């Protein structure tokens, strides 16, 4: 990453490496410390040929919590391969003491594993899944998302029926985050792959197809020499939905479609990224769940690397 680039990732772990290794690499530069029996295993893997293994009794990882905290939208995403039902499996723990603060995990509710999140809002703001479930001995993508003040959970790309309104900051009280453990205690049982924290972006607000490749850092360039233009259309598919096309301007009035671009939408009021999507093979994309009274800025990334990141014009969403 050059001096002209920045990232909105606060954490990204691929859990790649040699079998039984205890060396973990975090892509934004945080130091990862293994505790107990935590290790890399090649027995199971979603991507990259390896995953983190937690035995459910003593193993977990720690990383510094510096700079991690959610004031607006966010996404926490990982893949899990559960090997035991247990009681509570910690995925990401940020509490200094028990109770309600910063915790993302999996909760056994009457024999069914549910996606779960605890925050400062207390019991009334706890997000525990009700319609989705996490199966044993299979890889499952989990996402915890906040979008426009609403917390939601996704299991295998399916949005759980339970959502919670909570717009207050969600900040760790501990100086380190624990991965695979909660302080109550509760150890994660199984394998974990591709753990990431993305600040300021709600990756999804409706059902989606889980990723088919490893995660990458969301790295953006301050350079403005590229010509990719995520030009939003003037027609909207209903309240709060924005559609558009990613294309290259080849002349004063001519354009060429550039497919499969990552598109990031910024709120012009806060200047923070709030949504991301990918244009299809025809360069078309749709971003939903937007405030129809808002004003937005679109940015696109050419997957071939031919063009630099470039912003679209100021865009307004209307009903």
KOLKE-850241 format. One record per residue (C-alpha): residue in three letters; x, y, z. Coordinates in steps of 0.1 Angstrom, whole numbers, padded with zeros to 4 digits. Last residue first. Layout:
+------+-------+-------+-------+
: resn :     X :     Y :     Z :
+------+-------+-------+-------+
:  ALA :     X :     Y :     Z :
...
+------+-------+-------+-------+
This chain:
+------+-------+-------+-------+
: resn :     X :     Y :     Z :
+------+-------+-------+-------+
:  UNK : -0383 :  0082 : -0039 :
:  UNK : -0352 :  0103 : -0046 :
:  UNK : -0315 :  0095 : -0043 :
:  UNK : -0292 :  0123 : -0051 :
:  UNK : -0258 :  0119 : -0067 :
:  UNK : -0227 :  0142 : -0066 :
:  UNK : -0206 :  0132 : -0096 :
:  UNK : -0187 :  0099 : -0098 :
:  UNK : -0154 :  0093 : -0081 :
:  UNK : -0123 :  0077 : -0097 :
:  UNK : -0101 :  0048 : -0086 :
:  UNK : -0073 :  0042 : -0110 :
:  UNK : -0076 :  0024 : -0143 :
:  UNK : -0059 : -0006 : -0158 :
:  UNK : -0059 : -0025 : -0125 :
:  UNK : -0079 : -0054 : -0140 :
:  UNK : -0105 : -0052 : -0113 :
:  UNK : -0113 : -0015 : -0121 :
:  UNK : -0123 :  0001 : -0088 :
:  UNK : -0154 :  0024 : -0086 :
:  UNK : -0164 :  0053 : -0064 :
:  UNK : -0199 :  0068 : -0060 :
:  UNK : -0207 :  0100 : -0041 :
:  UNK : -0241 :  0103 : -0024 :
:  UNK : -0267 :  0128 : -0013 :
:  UNK : -0295 :  0118 :  0011 :
:  UNK : -0333 :  0124 :  0011 :
:  UNK : -0340 :  0089 : -0003 :
:  UNK : -0320 :  0074 :  0026 :
:  UNK : -0303 :  0043 :  0011 :
:  UNK : -0312 :  0007 :  0016 :
:  UNK : -0303 : -0004 : -0018 :
:  UNK : -0273 : -0002 : -0042 :
:  UNK : -0277 : -0017 : -0076 :
:  UNK : -0250 : -0024 : -0102 :
:  UNK : -0247 : -0027 : -0140 :
:  UNK : -0213 : -0031 : -0158 :
:  UNK : -0227 : -0057 : -0182 :
:  UNK : -0208 : -0085 : -0165 :
:  UNK : -0221 : -0073 : -0132 :
:  UNK : -0211 : -0043 : -0111 :
:  UNK : -0200 : -0051 : -0076 :
:  UNK : -0214 : -0037 : -0043 :
:  UNK : -0205 : -0015 : -0014 :
:  UNK : -0224 :  0007 :  0009 :
:  UNK : -0218 :  0033 :  0036 :
:  UNK : -0184 :  0049 :  0029 :
:  UNK : -0181 :  0081 :  0051 :
:  UNK : -0180 :  0117 :  0039 :
:  UNK : -0206 :  0125 :  0066 :
:  UNK : -0230 :  0145 :  0045 :
:  UNK : -0218 :  0132 :  0012 :
:  UNK : -0226 :  0096 :  0021 :
:  UNK : -0201 :  0075 :  0002 :
:  UNK : -0210 :  0047 : -0022 :
:  UNK : -0183 :  0021 : -0030 :
:  UNK : -0184 :  0002 : -0063 :
:  UNK : -0162 : -0028 : -0070 :
:  UNK : -0160 : -0033 : -0108 :
:  UNK : -0171 : -0065 : -0125 :
:  UNK : -0176 : -0050 : -0159 :
:  UNK : -0161 : -0019 : -0176 :
:  UNK : -0185 : -0006 : -0202 :
:  UNK : -0170 :  0017 : -0229 :
:  UNK : -0181 :  0053 : -0232 :
:  UNK : -0185 :  0080 : -0259 :
:  UNK : -0196 :  0117 : -0255 :
:  UNK : -0163 :  0136 : -0251 :
:  UNK : -0143 :  0105 : -0258 :
:  UNK : -0133 :  0071 : -0243 :
:  UNK : -0151 :  0075 : -0209 :
:  UNK : -0148 :  0042 : -0192 :
:  UNK : -0179 :  0026 : -0177 :
:  UNK : -0194 :  0014 : -0145 :
:  UNK : -0232 :  0015 : -0147 :
:  UNK : -0259 :  0026 : -0123 :
:  UNK : -0287 :  0019 : -0099 :
:  UNK : -0297 :  0035 : -0066 :
:  UNK : -0324 :  0023 : -0043 :
:  UNK : -0339 :  0044 : -0015 :
:  UNK : -0375 :  0041 : -0025 :
:  UNK : -0381 :  0022 : -0057 :
:  UNK : -0360 :  0011 : -0086 :
:  UNK : -0346 :  0045 : -0094 :
:  UNK : -0343 :  0062 : -0128 :
:  UNK : -0317 :  0090 : -0131 :
:  UNK : -0289 :  0064 : -0136 :
:  UNK : -0257 :  0066 : -0115 :
:  UNK : -0224 :  0070 : -0133 :
:  UNK : -0197 :  0048 : -0117 :
:  UNK : -0170 :  0064 : -0138 :
:  UNK : -0137 :  0047 : -0144 :
:  UNK : -0114 :  0072 : -0159 :
:  UNK : -0083 :  0071 : -0138 :
:  UNK : -0060 :  0100 : -0130 :
:  UNK : -0075 :  0110 : -0096 :
:  UNK : -0050 :  0096 : -0071 :
:  UNK : -0062 :  0093 : -0035 :
:  UNK : -0062 :  0056 : -0039 :
:  UNK : -0084 :  0031 : -0021 :
:  UNK : -0075 : -0002 : -0005 :
:  UNK : -0104 : -0025 :  0007 :
:  UNK : -0081 : -0053 :  0018 :
:  UNK : -0089 : -0086 :  0002 :
:  UNK : -0113 : -0114 :  0012 :
:  UNK : -0106 : -0149 : -0001 :
:  UNK : -0127 : -0161 : -0031 :
:  UNK : -0163 : -0174 : -0036 :
:  UNK : -0180 : -0149 : -0014 :
:  UNK : -0214 : -0157 :  0000 :
:  UNK : -0244 : -0150 : -0023 :
:  UNK : -0266 : -0123 : -0008 :
:  UNK : -0298 : -0118 :  0011 :
:  UNK : -0305 : -0082 :  0021 :
:  UNK : -0287 : -0054 :  0038 :
:  UNK : -0252 : -0062 :  0027 :
:  UNK : -0216 : -0048 :  0029 :
:  UNK : -0226 : -0023 :  0056 :
:  UNK : -0196 :  0000 :  0053 :
:  UNK : -0181 :  0024 :  0078 :
:  UNK : -0155 :  0000 :  0093 :
:  UNK : -0148 : -0033 :  0078 :
:  UNK : -0137 : -0061 :  0103 :
:  UNK : -0125 : -0093 :  0088 :
:  UNK : -0121 : -0130 :  0096 :
:  UNK : -0113 : -0152 :  0066 :
:  UNK : -0114 : -0187 :  0081 :
:  UNK : -0124 : -0203 :  0113 :
:  UNK : -0123 : -0240 :  0124 :
:  UNK : -0139 : -0258 :  0152 :
:  UNK : -0150 : -0253 :  0188 :
:  UNK : -0149 : -0216 :  0200 :
:  UNK : -0143 : -0213 :  0237 :
:  UNK : -0168 : -0197 :  0262 :
:  UNK : -0158 : -0181 :  0295 :
:  UNK : -0173 : -0156 :  0306 :
:  UNK : -0142 : -0141 :  0290 :
:  UNK : -0152 : -0150 :  0254 :
:  UNK : -0130 : -0171 :  0231 :
:  UNK : -0122 : -0178 :  0194 :
:  UNK : -0107 : -0144 :  0186 :
:  UNK : -0100 : -0122 :  0216 :
:  UNK : -0096 : -0084 :  0211 :
:  UNK : -0071 : -0065 :  0231 :
:  UNK : -0072 : -0033 :  0252 :
:  UNK : -0106 : -0043 :  0266 :
:  UNK : -0136 : -0019 :  0266 :
:  UNK : -0143 : -0025 :  0230 :
:  UNK : -0165 :  0002 :  0213 :
:  UNK : -0200 :  0000 :  0198 :
:  UNK : -0212 :  0036 :  0194 :
:  UNK : -0250 :  0041 :  0195 :
:  UNK : -0273 :  0035 :  0165 :
:  UNK : -0292 :  0005 :  0177 :
:  UNK : -0324 : -0007 :  0161 :
:  UNK : -0324 : -0045 :  0162 :
:  UNK : -0331 : -0071 :  0135 :
:  UNK : -0346 : -0106 :  0137 :
:  UNK : -0356 : -0123 :  0105 :
:  UNK : -0321 : -0134 :  0098 :
:  UNK : -0307 : -0124 :  0064 :
:  UNK : -0295 : -0154 :  0044 :
:  UNK : -0259 : -0152 :  0030 :
:  UNK : -0249 : -0184 :  0047 :
:  UNK : -0260 : -0169 :  0080 :
:  UNK : -0266 : -0131 :  0080 :
:  UNK : -0271 : -0109 :  0110 :
:  UNK : -0287 : -0075 :  0114 :
:  UNK : -0282 : -0043 :  0134 :
:  UNK : -0301 : -0012 :  0123 :
:  UNK : -0287 :  0023 :  0127 :
:  UNK : -0284 :  0031 :  0090 :
:  UNK : -0268 : -0002 :  0083 :
:  UNK : -0251 : -0023 :  0110 :
:  UNK : -0239 : -0057 :  0099 :
:  UNK : -0228 : -0090 :  0115 :
:  UNK : -0220 : -0115 :  0088 :
:  UNK : -0215 : -0153 :  0089 :
:  UNK : -0204 : -0176 :  0061 :
:  UNK : -0209 : -0213 :  0068 :
:  UNK : -0185 : -0242 :  0062 :
:  UNK : -0199 : -0275 :  0072 :
:  UNK : -0193 : -0298 :  0102 :
:  UNK : -0221 : -0285 :  0124 :
:  UNK : -0249 : -0264 :  0110 :
:  UNK : -0255 : -0227 :  0119 :
:  UNK : -0292 : -0216 :  0121 :
:  UNK : -0314 : -0189 :  0106 :
:  UNK : -0348 : -0178 :  0117 :
:  UNK : -0343 : -0166 :  0153 :
:  UNK : -0308 : -0149 :  0154 :
:  UNK : -0297 : -0131 :  0185 :
:  UNK : -0290 : -0094 :  0185 :
:  UNK : -0288 : -0080 :  0220 :
:  UNK : -0304 : -0045 :  0222 :
:  UNK : -0330 : -0053 :  0249 :
:  UNK : -0304 : -0073 :  0269 :
:  UNK : -0280 : -0043 :  0272 :
:  UNK : -0275 : -0014 :  0248 :
:  UNK : -0238 : -0016 :  0253 :
:  UNK : -0234 : -0044 :  0227 :
:  UNK : -0239 : -0082 :  0224 :
:  UNK : -0241 : -0100 :  0191 :
:  UNK : -0253 : -0135 :  0182 :
:  UNK : -0257 : -0159 :  0152 :
:  UNK : -0277 : -0189 :  0163 :
:  UNK : -0267 : -0225 :  0169 :
:  UNK : -0298 : -0246 :  0177 :
:  UNK : -0299 : -0269 :  0207 :
:  UNK : -0323 : -0248 :  0228 :
:  UNK : -0304 : -0216 :  0218 :
:  UNK : -0267 : -0223 :  0214 :
:  UNK : -0251 : -0189 :  0208 :
:  UNK : -0225 : -0180 :  0181 :
:  UNK : -0204 : -0149 :  0185 :
:  UNK : -0197 : -0112 :  0183 :
:  UNK : -0191 : -0093 :  0215 :
:  UNK : -0185 : -0057 :  0224 :
:  UNK : -0204 : -0044 :  0254 :
:  UNK : -0230 : -0061 :  0276 :
:  UNK : -0219 : -0082 :  0306 :
:  UNK : -0186 : -0097 :  0315 :
:  UNK : -0155 : -0077 :  0320 :
:  UNK : -0129 : -0062 :  0296 :
:  UNK : -0152 : -0068 :  0267 :
:  UNK : -0138 : -0070 :  0231 :
:  UNK : -0146 : -0105 :  0220 :
:  UNK : -0147 : -0117 :  0184 :
:  UNK : -0158 : -0152 :  0174 :
:  UNK : -0168 : -0165 :  0209 :
:  UNK : -0187 : -0198 :  0209 :
:  UNK : -0215 : -0201 :  0234 :
:  UNK : -0231 : -0233 :  0247 :
:  UNK : -0214 : -0263 :  0230 :
:  UNK : -0227 : -0274 :  0196 :
:  UNK : -0194 : -0291 :  0185 :
:  UNK : -0174 : -0292 :  0153 :
:  UNK : -0183 : -0258 :  0138 :
:  UNK : -0168 : -0248 :  0105 :
:  UNK : -0169 : -0210 :  0104 :
:  UNK : -0164 : -0183 :  0078 :
:  UNK : -0160 : -0147 :  0088 :
:  UNK : -0175 : -0113 :  0085 :
:  UNK : -0179 : -0082 :  0107 :
:  UNK : -0195 : -0053 :  0088 :
:  UNK : -0199 : -0017 :  0099 :
:  UNK : -0222 :  0013 :  0097 :
:  UNK : -0218 :  0042 :  0121 :
:  UNK : -0198 :  0047 :  0153 :
:  UNK : -0181 :  0014 :  0154 :
:  UNK : -0148 :  0008 :  0173 :
:  UNK : -0113 : -0005 :  0165 :
:  UNK : -0085 :  0020 :  0166 :
:  UNK : -0064 :  0000 :  0191 :
:  UNK : -0080 : -0033 :  0199 :
:  UNK : -0046 : -0051 :  0199 :
:  UNK : -0049 : -0088 :  0187 :
:  UNK : -0055 : -0119 :  0208 :
:  UNK : -0059 : -0155 :  0196 :
:  UNK : -0077 : -0185 :  0212 :
:  UNK : -0071 : -0221 :  0224 :
:  UNK : -0081 : -0236 :  0257 :
:  UNK : -0112 : -0258 :  0256 :
:  UNK : -0131 : -0256 :  0223 :
:  UNK : -0102 : -0270 :  0202 :
:  UNK : -0097 : -0239 :  0181 :
:  UNK : -0082 : -0243 :  0146 :
:  UNK : -0075 : -0214 :  0123 :
:  UNK : -0077 : -0223 :  0086 :
:  UNK : -0056 : -0237 :  0058 :
:  UNK : -0056 : -0245 :  0021 :
:  UNK : -0061 : -0209 :  0009 :
:  UNK : -0099 : -0207 :  0011 :
:  UNK : -0126 : -0225 :  0031 :
:  UNK : -0101 : -0247 :  0049 :
:  UNK : -0102 : -0279 :  0070 :
:  UNK : -0074 : -0303 :  0080 :
:  UNK : -0048 : -0278 :  0070 :
:  UNK : -0046 : -0264 :  0105 :
:  UNK : -0032 : -0232 :  0119 :
:  UNK : -0030 : -0231 :  0157 :
:  UNK : -0048 : -0222 :  0189 :
:  UNK : -0038 : -0247 :  0217 :
:  UNK : -0032 : -0222 :  0245 :
:  UNK : -0029 : -0186 :  0234 :
:  UNK : -0018 : -0173 :  0200 :
:  UNK : -0007 : -0137 :  0197 :
:  UNK : -0015 : -0117 :  0166 :
:  UNK :  0003 : -0084 :  0160 :
:  UNK : -0017 : -0059 :  0139 :
:  UNK : -0003 : -0050 :  0105 :
:  UNK : -0034 : -0044 :  0084 :
:  UNK : -0031 : -0079 :  0069 :
:  UNK : -0029 : -0100 :  0101 :
:  UNK : -0005 : -0129 :  0099 :
:  UNK : -0007 : -0158 :  0123 :
:  UNK :  0023 : -0179 :  0133 :
:  UNK :  0013 : -0208 :  0155 :
:  UNK :  0019 : -0234 :  0128 :
:  UNK :  0003 : -0268 :  0132 :
:  UNK : -0001 : -0272 :  0093 :
:  UNK :  0017 : -0245 :  0074 :
:  UNK :  0001 : -0211 :  0067 :
:  UNK : -0031 : -0193 :  0060 :
:  UNK : -0054 : -0179 :  0086 :
:  UNK : -0067 : -0153 :  0062 :
:  UNK : -0070 : -0126 :  0089 :
:  UNK : -0082 : -0091 :  0081 :
:  UNK : -0088 : -0064 :  0107 :
:  UNK : -0097 : -0027 :  0107 :
:  UNK : -0104 : -0026 :  0070 :
:  UNK : -0112 :  0009 :  0057 :
:  UNK : -0080 :  0012 :  0038 :
:  UNK : -0059 :  0041 :  0025 :
:  UNK : -0037 :  0048 : -0005 :
:  UNK : -0015 :  0076 : -0016 :
:  UNK :  0014 :  0067 :  0007 :
:  UNK :  0015 :  0033 : -0011 :
:  UNK :  0000 :  0000 :  0000 :
+------+-------+-------+-------+
